[in-house]
Amino acid sequence: MIEEQKIKNDPLEAETQVFKILTHPARIAILNILRDGERCVCHMEAYLGYRQSYISQQLAVLREAGLIQDRRDGWNIYYRVTNPNIYAVLDAVQNFTGRPVESSDGRVVSCNCPHCIAKENKG
């Protein structure tokens, strides 16, 4: 849930802030990547094709809004969605625009983080 100190007490203002955060295509793409569970920046970089610094900027906005959290594991930082209810909003917009609702576009992407390497070794 969006942190109360970040958003004014007015419920309409809180709703407006959520929509403002979701007005950026990279942020929506990041949230969709996180549907499948936590991911590192290098995974998002490989999937989206954006520079690490650009993704980090968008992650900072999502984190400051309270939509995602991070977890450090050694050198890697993993991100996850704090409240999966955000996907009801994204799904509704995707349904409204006629875009199919899915976690990814079918691409399988891996990077050199321990999380991806472990998955490759299992499969």
DARACOR-V131205 format. One record per pair of residues at least 24 apart in sequence whose C-alpha atoms are under 7 Angstrom apart, sorted by the first residue. I is the first residue (numbers start at 1). GAP is how many residues later the second one is. Records with the same first field share a line. If there is no record, write none. Layout:
I = GAP, GAP
This chain:
1 = 65, 66, 81, 82
2 = 63, 64, 65
3 = 62, 63
6 = 59
27 = 31
32 = 71, 72
33 = 70, 71
34 = 46, 47
35 = 68
36 = 67
37 = 43
38 = 40, 41, 42
39 = 39, 40, 41
40 = 36, 37, 38, 39
42 = 69
43 = 67, 68
46 = 63, 65
47 = 62
